[in-house]
Amino acid sequence: MALIHSLLPGAQVILSILLIGAILLQQRGAGLGGAFGDSTQESFYTRRGAELFLFRSSIVLAVLFALSALLALITA
């Protein structure tokens, strides 16, 4: 347990930095129109290549960060 308590904060910091980077690198800037249901052709969009990788990696990083936070609560 002592090893988990010593490594978990560092892992959470690294995961949070990677998650912030993955989210900020996504180019989906639809503006406020997309937030209010703007029905233009841009709403039907398929991610490809690096954008798909960033999208999936941000989901994986978010799940890992949530699991590490849950682990920190359980072991506290």
N, C-alpha and C positions, 0 to 999 in steps of 0.2 A: 504493500500500500504506500509506503514511503516513496518508492520509485514513481508511482503514478502521480502523487502529489507534487513531486519535484519536476516532472516532465510536462504535466498537463497545461500549466500556464503558458509555457513556451510554445507548445503545439497550438494552443488557441490563438496566440498572437500571430503565428505563421499562417494558420488557416484564415484568420480574419484579413490579413494583408493580401493573401492570394484571392480571397473572395471579393474584396474591394477592387482589386486589379481586374479580375475577370468581368465584373459588372461594368466597370468604367470603360473597358475596351470594346464593349458591344456597341455597334453603330445603329441601333434601332431608334434613334431620336425622332419619333413620330410627332413630338410636340403635344400640345394640349388637345388637338383634334382627336387623336387616338384615345385619349382618356374619356372623352365624352361620346364615343361611339361614331366617329366620323366614318361614313361608309364609302370611302374612295377605293380605288384599285390597290392602293398600298396596303390595305388591311389583309389582302390575300397574298401572302408573301411566304416563300419557302426559303428556309435557311440552308446555306450550302457552304462547304469548305471550312474555313477558319471560323466563320461566324457560328456554324453549327457546333464546332468544337468548343468555342467559348461559352455557348449557351449550355451545353451538356456539362462542361466542367464547372460552371457556376452552380448548377443544381447539385452536383456531387459534393462540391466544397461546402455548400449550405447545409446539406445533410450531415456531412462529417463534423461541421462546426456545431450543429445542434446536438449531435450525439456526444461530442466532447463536453458540451455544457451540461448535458444530462448526467454524464459520468462524473463530472465535478460535483454536481448536487448530490448524487448518490453516495460518493465516497467521502463527503464532507463530514 
